[in-house]
Amino acid sequence: MHSPGTASYCETLSSYSAACNSAMVHVWSTTAANTRLDQLRAGATWVRLHQAATREGLAFHPLSQALQEFPAMADFYRQAHEELAPLGHTLQMLVRLGYAATSGPAPREPLMSKLISA
């Protein structure tokens, strides 16, 4: 992790800010609570929304860093929740949505390479 104030931190922040600011649309979802069921439902909603966007030729870019719950992200987490999840709700999903070049599939290993005999 980059330390605030270092050149690498500033460059990463600048690059990330430029990417976020280039989006014409941001999408987020919130839940009133943060139970495991809330999280699973938010995940199912995420999948349906991602599939619908893909059908329309749109790309999803998750902005999950601000949703991380560890000390180094505490200020960003708090700010994201204050701005996007009023009334003490939990911000479950944050996405940059737009058009992007198509990328190929991720490399996969053959199924047989993962099977073992007992």
C-alpha positions as CSV (number, residue, x, y, z in Angstrom):
1,M,0.0,0.0,0.0
2,H,1.2,3.5,-0.8
3,S,1.8,5.9,2.0
4,P,-0.1,9.2,1.7
5,G,2.1,12.0,0.4
6,T,4.5,9.8,-1.5
7,A,5.0,10.1,-5.2
8,S,3.5,6.7,-5.9
9,Y,0.4,7.5,-3.7
10,C,-0.1,10.9,-5.5
11,E,0.3,9.3,-9.0
12,T,-2.1,6.5,-8.2
13,L,-4.7,8.9,-6.7
14,S,-4.3,11.2,-9.8
15,S,-4.7,8.3,-12.2
16,Y,-7.7,6.9,-10.3
17,S,-9.4,10.3,-10.0
18,A,-9.0,10.9,-13.8
19,A,-10.7,7.5,-14.5
20,C,-13.5,8.2,-12.1
21,N,-14.1,11.7,-13.4
22,S,-14.2,10.4,-17.0
23,A,-17.4,8.5,-16.3
24,M,-20.7,10.0,-17.4
25,V,-22.6,7.6,-15.0
26,H,-22.0,6.2,-11.6
27,V,-24.3,3.5,-10.1
28,W,-24.6,2.5,-6.5
29,S,-26.9,0.5,-4.3
30,T,-27.5,0.7,-0.6
31,T,-29.3,-1.4,2.0
32,A,-30.9,-0.2,5.2
33,A,-28.9,-2.8,7.2
34,N,-25.8,-4.9,6.5
35,T,-26.9,-8.4,7.3
36,R,-25.5,-11.3,5.3
37,L,-28.9,-11.6,3.5
38,D,-28.6,-7.9,2.5
39,Q,-25.2,-8.5,1.2
40,L,-26.3,-11.6,-0.8
41,R,-29.3,-9.7,-2.3
42,A,-27.1,-6.8,-3.2
43,G,-24.7,-9.2,-4.9
44,A,-27.6,-10.8,-6.9
45,T,-28.7,-7.3,-7.9
46,W,-25.2,-6.5,-9.0
47,V,-25.1,-9.6,-11.3
48,R,-28.4,-8.7,-12.9
49,L,-27.4,-5.1,-13.4
50,H,-24.0,-6.1,-14.8
51,Q,-25.6,-8.5,-17.3
52,A,-28.2,-5.9,-18.4
53,A,-25.4,-3.3,-18.9
54,T,-23.3,-5.8,-20.9
55,R,-26.3,-6.6,-23.1
56,E,-26.5,-2.9,-23.9
57,G,-22.7,-2.7,-24.7
58,L,-21.8,-0.9,-21.5
59,A,-18.8,-1.7,-19.3
60,F,-18.8,-1.9,-15.5
61,H,-15.8,-0.7,-13.5
62,P,-16.2,-1.5,-9.8
63,L,-15.1,1.2,-7.5
64,S,-14.8,-1.1,-4.5
65,Q,-11.8,0.5,-2.7
66,A,-14.1,3.0,-1.0
67,L,-16.2,0.2,0.3
68,Q,-13.4,-1.6,2.1
69,E,-13.6,-1.8,5.8
70,F,-10.0,-1.6,7.0
71,P,-8.2,1.3,8.8
72,A,-6.4,2.7,5.8
73,M,-9.7,3.2,4.0
74,A,-11.7,4.5,6.9
75,D,-11.9,8.1,5.7
76,F,-12.9,7.1,2.2
77,Y,-15.4,4.6,3.5
78,R,-17.0,7.3,5.8
79,Q,-17.1,9.9,3.0
80,A,-18.6,7.5,0.5
81,H,-21.3,6.5,3.0
82,E,-22.1,10.1,4.0
83,E,-22.5,11.1,0.3
84,L,-24.2,8.1,-1.2
85,A,-25.9,6.2,1.7
86,P,-27.9,8.6,3.7
87,L,-29.7,7.7,6.9
88,G,-27.0,5.3,8.0
89,H,-27.6,2.9,5.2
90,T,-24.8,0.7,3.9
91,L,-23.3,1.3,0.5
92,Q,-23.1,-2.1,-1.0
93,M,-22.1,-1.4,-4.6
94,L,-20.4,1.5,-6.4
95,V,-19.7,1.3,-10.1
96,R,-18.4,3.5,-13.0
97,L,-20.5,2.8,-16.0
98,G,-19.7,3.6,-19.6
99,Y,-18.3,2.5,-22.9
100,A,-14.9,0.7,-23.1
101,A,-12.9,-1.4,-25.5
102,T,-13.8,-5.0,-25.4
103,S,-11.4,-7.2,-23.6
104,G,-10.9,-10.9,-24.2
105,P,-11.7,-13.7,-21.8
106,A,-9.4,-14.2,-18.9
107,P,-7.0,-17.2,-19.3
108,R,-8.3,-20.4,-17.9
109,E,-6.7,-23.7,-17.0
110,P,-8.3,-26.9,-18.4
111,L,-10.8,-28.5,-16.0
112,M,-8.8,-31.7,-15.9
113,S,-5.8,-29.8,-14.4
114,K,-7.9,-29.1,-11.3
115,L,-9.4,-32.6,-10.8
116,I,-7.6,-35.1,-8.5
117,S,-8.3,-38.7,-8.0
118,A,-9.0,-40.0,-4.5
